[in-house]
Amino acid sequence: MTPSFYVGSAGNISAGVIERYIESQRSQWMTMRKAFKYRLYPTKPQARDLERTLFLCRQLYNAALQERRDAYRKAGVSLTYYQQKRSLPEIRTELLEYKGVHSQVLQNVIERVDLAFQGFFRRVKHGENPGYPRFKGQGRYDSFTFPQAGTTGVKLQKDGKRVLLYGIGSVKVKLHRPLEGRLKTATVKREAEHWYIVFVCEVEPKPLPPNEETIGIDLGTNPHFLVTSEGEMVEAPRYFQKAQAKLAPAQRSLSRKKRSSNRRKEARKRVAALHRKIANQRRDFHHKLARRLVKQYGTIVHENLNIEGLARSCAAKGVQDAGWAQFLSILAYKAAEAGRRVIAVDPKYTSQACPTCGHRERRPLWVRVYTCPGCGAHLHRDVAAAQNVLARAWTGPSGVAIPCPRSPGL
């Protein structure tokens, strides 16, 4: 959108207006959004109110989805977000239970339906498996959002130990770290029997001092999660594999319980608690490892893996236990905040080429250490792969990955 500056009588743009415009835009250029997740401790009545809010939001979501389906089937008309949003005041007037839910939370529910259809049409356009938006069953709608939490709907109380939620009341919260920046949105989320609130804030990046060190990393599952081009090997924690001794009897117990019984609900909670612990352990490991890499190196190069495809292969359990996608996502946003560069390169032949002479030879996975027949170099398979990954990226001032002409295997 072209800015409309004030033009004086001589036809010149006012310098003061330009300066103010640049300052207003600089705040957008120099900020990023960061999420802060905190545990909520609602009382039993508050927990019932939270469940009721989720139920009403799920009901509205399904009704909006049904309305779109009926409109297209009967009249061939595609309803828009704004058309459905205009009916919310009438809904709140006729259905009194919706008056206890903030109006912007209801608007966000309609927006979620609209985003589901946008994703559907995008996938159809690109020839992908479209997946028509589905109705949300019981227990399948786990969050509601206050889009303007900085101004309405949510308020952190002065002591920092409670948060005031519209329609719920003052709920105890554990702020284990301080909020930063300007509050934008707040999402209340249910995870098994626990409740959390996720604040999204607009913060200024905190770049680390310049660092010219570069590193290539090769991701694995067993026995190493990550091997660097310098020879460092990080052991794979394999949290899911270690927890299987506890998970197996818990899941067998769940499968024997009668459906809709109280005992089945308790057994399901025990299984969910075990899975939540595994996810928390894996996330903690990813955060700490990514932070260490970002602090130590200015440029980090990794393989651009087809993780979704690997998660459907014979190594699926190990790949999902390692959580590569989550780790690379955490690494990318930590690097962006710290002013570092993360570069993804083509992984083709990185584990087959010698980083010294470029000789390429296919070897079975059980061969971990070998001697190159081309130059006689004694190499570890994963270290050599990490060195090839690093050689495939030229890190210039722009941080754009450019194939290196001297890279072996290209």
C-alpha angles and dihedrals in degrees: 000000000000113000116239106225125192110258118204128221091272091055094251123131113244110254091216091056091051092050092050091048092050091049092051092049094045089064088059094045094048100045135080135187120251130185125223117194121199134178118246123211106199123181118243093265090047091049089053090051090050091050090048091052091051090049092052092046091050090048091052092047092054092045092051091048091050091049091055092048093049093046092054096043096047103034105010089241125141111214118219132220092254094050092054094041091058090065094060096088089054091049091051090049097050099036107050094191089070091062087076090061119078113253093233091053088057090048089053090054090056089047090055090055090050092050090050090056092044089055091047094053092044091055091047090052093051094046095247128138097283104202106202113236111270135210117261114243127206110298092015098097108067109162146041127197137217102209095196101037091150091068111018143015099024130056129176108219121232098257090057091227099095137043124207112224122190110250093006107062134220108341126191113246133183110224097194089173130022123261116249133207128352119336114239111164139001126205123193109210135189118214110180104302094338127092127211138179121215117202117197111204134184106235137171115248117254104215119200121228114286114279126188096189115120130195137183120211132200115202121217143164110218132056094346127039093193136007121191130213088248091062100258113145121201113201117235108245094208094199095173093050092050092048095051092092088064097034097054098061091040092054092045089052090050092050091055095053121100114254117259091013123132091239091056090052090053092047090050090052091053092052091046091050091054092049091047091053091051091050092048092049092049093047092049091051091049093049094050095045093046092049091051093051093047092050093047103043136042096205126031120190122195139168119272093231127189091234094170090056093045089051088064095048131091088274092056097119093052093045093050092045090053092050097210095171093055092046094050091047092051091045092051097052094042089051092048091052092047095046093248129135128241116190127190118206136186108279094205113135094348091128094045103048125082110237091213105051104004096242110157124211131159115233132182117258094249090066102091101161124035144159116242110239090208102057104002094243115158106227142177109228097229096042090051090049091051090050090051090049090054092046091055094066128067107199109210129171092279094055092232117145111241121180110255111231092214094054113121116239096028 
